Amino acid sequence: MIVVDAHEDIAYNALMFGRDYRQSALAHRTREASTDTPNNAGTATVGLPDALLGRVALTFSTLFVAPRTRQSAPWDGLSYSEPEEAYAIALRQMDYYERLADEHDKINLVRTQADLDAVLATWEDGKTLEDHQIGLVTLMENADPIIEPKQFEEWYERGVRLVGLAWHQTRYCGGTGSPGPLTDLGRELLDVMASFNAILDLSHMAEESYLEAVDRYEGVIIASHSNPRRFCNTDRHLSDDMIARLVERDGVMGIVLYNQFLTNGWDKRQRLPFSIITDAIDYVCQLAGSAAHVGIGTDFDGGVGRESIPEGLDTVGDLLLIADALRQKGYAEADIQAIMGGNMIRKLRQGLPED
């Protein structure tokens, strides 16, 4: 069994906090012990050695930019006021992923079905830790680095295969905390993305934008890191109706393993019980009528450190514990494999060019 994590802010952490993905979470923690980084970014949970040991074969690795506001935030160093600034920041992150792949023989950028198959082949039965490879699939979280819709072609050529139009409000649609529909630019961007068969990430989209996009976009859709509102009743997450519409389109949503997103009124002095993860997964499965529409989108180290994730989890190397918990809950092995990675692989394969 392998794991697919549909959302990690790897380049953000490298550029903001000097967290070299090639090093383990323990190495980051040791280096940061006498710094303010854990207060700003959380205690590190992500690193290549952890992913290899935890069989996290594929990660959707983000290009993350944040609109500049008057309120200081951990991501201020990667914030923008104009699209050209957003473009430059995202380009630096893309360069980082390309350097990782160029400089480390365990890291591969997945741009095609052939790339995907090559990574998955290293995890087949009989392969050892020495054989295993990690595949990074580039996901743009917040589409403002796309200066204008037709410029998406440049990003696609660089390897972006998934795009989320929103974070908060963007030029393309309403987002978290900013209700609203798709803009005319957003509708145009969806048409351009569809021409490349890119995957649309619905996470962070305002409900009105989300529902319009589900109806309008003809390509592959996912919600890389979104939870049911049943667990956290804010516009950051998906109502039962939104989940049902995603299921109708054969979409998949990745459960975010962040305490604040798994309960209403989280007390930061306490970590939630591990069981809340399988409760959220099971809720989606029951609503959908199958296990085909849910996966994992941790958002680890996206400002979410060890102290902010459920008990029993320390790094991405522990994600397979979710599979064990699903077995105890009575899930069939085929369904567990689908949840841990198969569902996201299905959508990824549908959106990737052959070669």
FIPA-977021 format. One record per residue: residue in three letters; x, z, y of N, C-alpha, C in turn. Coordinates in steps of 0.2 Angstrom, whole numbers, plus 2048, in hexadecimal, padded with zeros to 3 digits. Each point is the difference from the previous one (the first is absolute). Layout:
AlaXZYXZYXZY
...
//
This chain:
Met8048007FA7FC800806804800806
Ile7FE7FC8058048008077FB802805
Val8028028067FC8028068017FB805
Val7FB7FE8048007FD8067FE804806
Asp8048018057FE8048067FF7FB805
Ala7FA8008027FD7FA805802802807
His803805801802802808806805800
Glu8057FD8028068058028037FD807
Asp8028048048037FE8078078017FF
Ile8037FC7FC8078007FF8057FE806
Ala7FF7FB8038047FE8057FF804806
Tyr7FA8028027FE8058058058067FF
Asn8008037FA8048067FF8087FF801
Ala8027FA7FE8077FE8018027FF807
Leu7FC7FD8048017FF8077FF806804
Met7FB8047FF7FE8058048058067FE
Phe8018027FA8038067FE8067FF7FC
Gly8027FA7FF8077FF7FC7FF8017F9
Arg7FA8007FD7FF8017F98017F97FC
Asp8067FF7FE8027FB7FC7FC8007F9
Tyr7FC7FB7FF7FC7FF7FA8048017FA
Arg8067FE8008058007FA8018077FE
Gln8008058048018067FE7FA8047FE
Ser8018067FC7FA8037FE7FD805805
Ala7FA8027FE7FD805805804806801
Leu8038027FA8048068018067FF804
Ala8037FA8008057FF8057FE800807
His7FA7FD8017FD8018077FF807802
Arg7FD8047FC7FF807801806804802
Thr8057FF7FC8078038018037FE807
Arg8007FA8018027FE8077FC802806
Glu7FA8017FF7FB8028057FF807801
Ala8038047FC7FF8077FF800804807
Ser8057FE8048018048067FE7FB806
Thr7FC7FC7FF7FD7FB8067F9801801
Asp7FD7FD8057F98008017FC7FB7FD
Thr8037FC7FC7FD7FA7FC7FA8027FC
Pro8018067FC7FA8027FC7FA802804
Asn8018028067FB8028047FC7FA803
Asn8047FB8017FD7FA8037FD7FB7FA
Ala8048007FB7FE7FB7FA7FE8037FA
Gly8008067FF7FE8037FA8068007FB
Thr8008057FB8068007FB8007FA7FC
Ala8057FD8008017F97FC7FD8007F9
Thr7FD7FB7FE7FD7FF7FA8027F97FD
Val8037FC8038017F97FE8087FE800
Gly8017FD7FA8077FD7FF8007FC7FA
Leu8057FB8008017FB7FB8018047F9
Pro8048058008018047F97FA8037FE
Asp7FC8038047FA8037FE7FB7FB7FE
Ala7FF7FA8037FC7FA7FE8027FE7F9
Leu8067FF7FF8037FE7F97FE8057FB
Leu8018068017FF8057FB7F88017FF
Gly7FC7FF8057F98007FF7FC7FA7FE
Arg8047FB7FF7FD7F97FE7FC7FD805
Val8028018067FC7FD8068037F9801
Ala7FE7FB7FC8037FA7FF7FE7FB807
Leu7FB8018037FE7FC8067FE805805
Thr8027FE8067FE8048067FE7FB806
Phe7FA8018037FE7FC806804804806
Ser8057FD8028048038057FE7FD807
Thr7FF8048057FD7FF8068047FD805
Leu7FD7FC8058037FF8077FB804804
Phe8028068037FC804804802800807
Val7FB7FF8048018018077FA804803
Ala8018048057FB8048037FF7FE808
Pro7FA7FF8027FF7FF807803806804
Arg8037FF8068038058047FA804804
Thr8018077FF7FB804804803805804
Arg7FD8048048038058048018067FC
Gln7FD8007FA8018067FC8067FF7FB
Ser8058048008067FF7FC7FE8017F9
Ala8037FC7FC7FF8007F88077FE7FD
Pro8008027F98067FE7FC8027F9800
Trp7FB7FC8018027F88008017FD807
Asp8018048058017FE8078067FB800
Gly8058017FC8067FB8007FE7F97FD
Leu7FA8007FD7FE7F97FD7F97FE803
Ser8008028077F97FF8038017FA805
Tyr7FB7FD8028007FA8047FA800805
Ser8017FC8067FB7FF8047FD7F9800
Glu8057FB7FF7FE7F98008017FD7F9
Pro7FD7FB7FE8017FD7F98077FE7FF
Glu8047FE8058077FE7FF8048067FE
Glu7FE8068028048067FE7FE8017F9
Ala7FA8007FE7FE8017F98037FB7FC
Tyr8017FA8028037FB7FC8078027FE
Ala8048028068078017FF8018067FB
Ile7FC8068018008057FC7FF7FF7F8
Ala7FB7FC7FF7FE7FE7F98067FB7FD
Leu8037FC8048057FC7FE8068047FE
Arg8028068038058047FE7FF8037F9
Gln7F98027FF7FF8037FA8007FA7FA
Met7FE7FA8028017FB7FB8077FF7FE
Asp8048008058077FF7FF8038067FC
Tyr7FD8068008038057FC7FE7FF7F9
Tyr7FA7FE7FE7FE7FE7FA8057FB7FD
Glu8017FB8048047FA7FD8078037FF
Arg8038048048078037FF7FF8047F9
Leu7FB8047FF8008047FA8007FB7FA
Ala7FC7FB8008007FC7FA8077FC7FF
Asp8037FE8068077FD8008058047FD
Glu8008078028058047FE8008057FA
His7FA8007FD7FF8047FA7FC7FC7FB
Asp8048007FA7FD7FC7FA7FA8037FD
Lys7FE8068027FA8027FD7FA7FF804
Ile8007FD8067FB7FF8057FF7F8801
Asn7FA7FE7FF7FE7F98017FA800804
Leu8007FB8047FA7FE8047FB7FC7FC
Val7FA8028007FB7FC7FC7FC7FB805
Arg8017FA8007FD7FB8047FB7FB7FC
Thr8028007F97FC7FB7FC7FE8037FA
Gln7FC7FC7FC7FE8037F98078007FC
Ala8047FB8018068007FC804806801
Asp8018028078038078017FD8057FD
Leu7F98018007FD8057FD8018007F9
Asp8007FB7FC8018007F98078027FE
Ala8057FE8058078027FE801807801
Val7FC8048058018078007FC8037FA
Leu7FA7FE7FF7FC8037FA8047FF7FA
Ala8047FB7FF8037FF7FA8068057FE
Thr8028038068058057FF7FD8077FE
Trp7FA8018007FC8067FD7FD7FF7FA
Glu8017FA7FC7FD7FF7FA8028057FB
Asp7FD8017FA8028047FB8077FE7FD
Gly8048057FF8077FF7FE805800806
Lys7FD7FF806805800806802807801
Thr806801803802807802801801807
Leu8028068028008018078057FC803
Glu8057FE7FD8057FB8027FD7F9802
Asp7FB7FE7FC7FD7FA8017FB800806
His7FD8058017FA8018058027FD807
Gln7FB7FD8038017FD8077FA803804
Ile8018018067FA8028057FE7F9804
Gly7FA7FF8007FD7FA8047FD803807
Leu8027FE8057FD8018077FC7FA802
Val7FA8028027FB7FB8027FF801808
Thr8017FC8047FF8028077F97FF803
Leu7FE8068037F9801802801802808
Met7FD7FC8047FF8018077FB805802
Glu8018068027FB8058017FF7FF808
Asn7FB7FD8027FE7FF8078037F9802
Ala7FB7FC8028027F88008037FF807
Asp8018048058027FF8068077FC801
Pro8058017FB8067FC8007FF7F97FF
Ile7FA7FE7FE7FE7F98007FE7FE807
Ile8047FC8037FF7FF8087FA7FC801
Glu7FF7FB7FC7F97FD8007FF7FD7F9
Pro7FA7FF7FE7FE7FF7F98047FA7FD
Lys8027FB8038037FA7FD8078037FF
Gln8038058038078027FF8008047F9
Phe7FB8017FD8008047F98047FB7FB
Glu8007FA8018047FC7FC807802800
Glu8038028058078038008018067FC
Trp7FB8048018008067FC8007FF7F8
Tyr7FB7FB7FF7FF7FF7F98077FD7FD
Glu8037FB8048067FE7FD8068057FF
Arg8008058048048068007FF8047FA
Gly7F98007FD7FF8037FA7FA805801
Val7FC8018057FB8048017FA7FD7FC
Arg7FD8047FB7FB7FE7FC7FA803800
Leu8008068047FA804801800802807
Val7FA8008037FF8018077FA805801
Gly8018068047FB8048027FF7FE808
Leu7FA7FF8027FF7FE807800806804
Ala7FF8067FE7FF8058048058067FF
Trp8018048048028077FF7FB804805
His8028018067FA8018057FD7FA802
Gln7FE7FF8067FD7FA8028067FB801
Thr7FF7FA7FE8057FB8017FD7FA804
Arg8047FB8027FD7FA8037FB7FC7FB
Tyr8008027FA7FD7FC7FA7F98047FE
Cys8008068017FA8047FE800807802
Gly7FA8037FF8008078018038047FA
Gly8028068018048047FB7FE807800
Thr8058047FD7FE8077FF800803807
Gly7FA8048017FF8038077FE7FB805
Ser7FF7FA7FF7FE7FB8057FB7FB7FD
Pro7FA8028007FB7FB7FD7FF7F9803
Gly7FF7FC7FC7FF7F98038007FA7FA
Pro7FE7FA8028007FB7FC8077FC800
Leu8007FB7FB8067FB8017FF7FD807
Thr8067FF8038007FC8068017F97FE
Asp7FF7FB8058017F97FF8077FF7FD
Leu8058038038067FF7FD8018027F9
Gly7FC8067FE8008027F97FD7FB7FB
Arg7FA7FD8037FD7FB7FB8057FA7FF
Glu8037FE8068057FB7FF8068027FB
Leu8028068018058027FB7FE8007F9
Leu7FA8027FF7FE8007F98007F97FD
Asp7FE7FB8047FF7F97FE8087FE7FE
Val8048028058077FD7FE8038047FA
Met7FF8067FF8028047FA7FD7FD7FA
Ala7FA7FE8007FC7FD7FA8047F97FE
Ser8027FD8058037F97FF8078017FC
Phe8038068008068027FC7FE8047FA
Asn7FA8027FF7FD8047FB804807800
Ala8018028068038078017FA8057FE
Ile8038067FF7FB8067FE7FF804806
Leu7F98018017FE8048067FF8077FE
Asp8048058037FF8077FF7FB803805
Leu7FB8037FE7FA802804801807803
Ser8068047FD801806802801801808
His7FD8058038008018077FB7FC804
Met7FD7FB7FD7FB7FC8047FA804802
Ala7FD8008067FA8038027FB7FD7FB
Glu7FB8047FF7FA7FE7FB7FD7F9802
Glu7FF7FF8067FD7FA8028057FA7FF
Ser8068018018057FB7FF8017FF7F8
Tyr8008057FD8018007F87FA7FC7FD
Leu7FA8028027FA7FC7FD8007F9801
Glu8027FE8078007F98028067FD7FC
Ala8058037FF8067FD7FD7FE7FE7F8
Val7FD8057FD7FE8007F97FC7F97FF
Asp7FB7FF8057FC7FB7FF8037F9802
Arg8058008058037FA8038067FE7FC
Tyr8048057FD8077FE7FE7FF7FD7F8
Glu8027FA7FF7FF7FD7F98068027FC
Gly8058038028068017FC7FF8077FC
Val8068027FE8018067FC7FF806805
Ile7FD8057FE7FF8068048028077FC
Ile8038048048018077FD7FF805806
Ala8008067FF8018068058068047FD
Ser8067FE8038068037FC801808800
His7FD8038058008078017FA803803
Ser7FB8017FD7FA8028027FC8047FB
Asn7FD8068037FC8047FB7F9800801
Pro7FC8027FB7F98018027FE805805
Arg7FB7FE8047FE8058057FD8067FD
Arg7FE8007FA7FD8057FD805806800
Phe8077FF800805805800802801807
Cys8007FB8048038018077FB7FC805
Asn7FC8038037FA7FD8048027FE807
Thr8057FB8008027FD8078007F87FF
Asp8007FD8068007F98008077FD7FD
Arg8058047FE8067FE7FD7FF7FE7F9
His7FA8027FD7FF7FF7F97FA7FC7FF
Leu7FE7FF7F97FB7FB7FF7F98037FD
Ser7FB7FE8037F98037FE7FF7FD7F9
Asp7FB8037FD7FE7FD7FA7FE7F8800
Asp7FC7FF8067FE7F98018077FB801
Met8058038038067FC8018037FF7F9
Ile8008057FC8038007FA7FD7FB7FB
Ala7F98008017FC7FB7FC8017F9802
Arg8017FF8068017F98028077FE7FE
Leu8058048008077FF7FD7FF7FE7F9
Val7FC8047FC7FF7FF7F97FD7F97FF
Glu7FB7FE8047FD7FA7FF8057FA801
Arg8058018048057FB8018068007FB
Asp7FF8057FB8058017FB807803804
Gly7FF8048058058038038038067FD
Val8058038028038067FE802804805
Met7FF8078008028058058058047FD
Gly8058028048058047FE7FF807803
Ile8008057FB7FE807803806803803
Val7FF8038068068038048018077FE
Leu8068027FE8018067FD803805806
Tyr7FB8018058028048067FA805800
Asn8028068017FB8067FF7FB7FF806
Gln8027FE8067FB7FF8057FB7FB7FF
Phe8027FB7FC7FB7FA7FE7FC8027FA
Leu8018057FD7FD8027F97FB806801
Thr7FF8028067FB8058017FE801807
Asn7FB8038027FE801807802807802
Gly8038008068038078028058037FC
Trp8057FC7FF8068027FC804805804
Asp8018067FC8058058038077FE7FE
Lys8047FF8068077FD7FF8048067FC
Arg7FE8068008048057FD8007FF7F8
Gln7FB7FC7FE7FF8007F88007F87FE
Arg8037FF7FA8007FA7FD7FA8007FB
Leu7FC7FA8007FA7FF7FC8028007F8
Pro7FC8027FC8017FF7F98017F97FE
Phe8047FF7FB8027FA7FD7F97FC7FE
Ser7FB8047FE7FA7FD7FD7FC7FC805
Ile8028018077FC7FC8058027F97FF
Ile8057FE7FE8027F97FF7FC7FC7FB
Thr7FF8037FA7FC7FD7FB7F9801802
Asp7FE8058047F98008027FE7FA804
Ala8057FE8057FF7FB8048007F97FD
Ile8057FF7FB8007FA7FC7F98007FC
Asp7FE8057FD7FA8007FC7FA7FE804
Tyr8008038067FA7FE8047FF7F9801
Val8067FC8028007F98017FE7FD7F9
Cys8028027FB7FF7FD7F97F88007FF
Gln7FD8068017F98017FF7FC7FC804
Leu8028008077FC7FC8058017F87FE
Ala8067FE7FD8017F97FF7FD7FE7F9
Gly7FF8057FC7FE7FF7F98057FD7FB
Ser8078018028057FE7FC807803804
Ala8057FF7FC8078028038047FB803
Ala7FC7FA8018047FA803801800807
His7FE8058048007FF807804806804
Val8048037FC8048068038078007FE
Gly8048028048078007FF803806804
Ile8078008018038058048047FD806
Gly7FF8038068037FE806802806804
Thr8068037FD802806802800802808
Asp8037FB803802801807805805801
Phe8048017FB8058058008067FF805
Asp8028058048057FF8057FD7FC806
Gly7FA7FF8007FD7FD8067FD806805
Gly8058048017FE8068037FD8057FC
Val8007FF7F97FD8047FB8068027FB
Gly8028078018058027FC7FE8057FA
Arg8048027FD7FF8047FA7FB806801
Glu8008038067FC8068027F97FD801
Ser7FF7FA8017F97FD8017FD7FC7FA
Ile8028017FA7FD7FD7FB7FE8057FA
Pro7FC7FE7FC7FD8057FB8068037FC
Glu7FE8067FD8048047FC8027FC7FA
Gly8068017FE8037FC7FA8037FA801
Leu8007FE8068047FA802806802805
Asp8057FD7FE8068018048037FA803
Thr8007FA7FC8037FA8037FC7FA7FC
Val8017FA8027FD7FB7FD8017FF7F8
Gly8058047FE8028007F97FB8047FC
Asp7FB8038037FB8047FD7FA7FD7FF
Leu7FF7FA8027F97FD8007FD7FF7F9
Leu8057FF7FB7FD7FF7FA7FC8067FD
Leu8018068047FC8067FE7F87FE801
Ile7FF7FC8047F97FE8017FD7FD7FA
Ala8047FC7FC7FE7FD7FA7FF8057FB
Asp8048058007FF8067FB7F9803802
Ala7FF8018067FA8048027F97FC7FE
Leu8017F98017FA7FC7FE7FF8007F9
Arg8058007FC7FF8017F97FC8067FE
Gln8028068037FD8067FF7F9800802
Lys7FE7FB8057F97FF8037FC7FC7FB
Gly8047FD7FB7FC7FC7FB8007F8801
Tyr8057FE8058007F98018047FC7FB
Ala7FD7FA7FE8047FC7FB8067FE803
Glu8057FE7FB8077FE8028007FA804
Ala7FC7FB7FE7FF7FA8047FE801807
Asp7FB8048017FE802807806804804
Ile8038047FD8068048038057FB802
Gln8027FB7FC8057FB8027FD7FC806
Ala7FA7FE8007FD7FD805801804807
Ile7FE806800800804806807801802
Met8058017FC8078028028037FA802
Gly7FE7FA7FF8047FA8027FC7F97FF
Gly7FD8007FA7FD7F97FE7FB7FD805
Asn7FC8048047FB7FE8048047FD806
Met8058038038037FD8068047FA7FE
Ile8038007FA8047FA7FD7FB7FA800
Arg7FA8017FD7FB7FB8007FE7FD807
Lys8008048057FE7FD8078067FD802
Leu8068037FF8067FD8038017F97FD
Arg7FF7FF7F98017FA7FD7FC7FB803
Gln7FA8028017FB7FB8038027FD807
Gly8048048048027FF8068067FC801
Leu8058017FB8067FD8018017F97FE
Pro8047FC8038017F97FE8048007F9
Glu7FF7FB7FD8047FF7F9807801801
Asp8037FC8048088018018027FD807
//
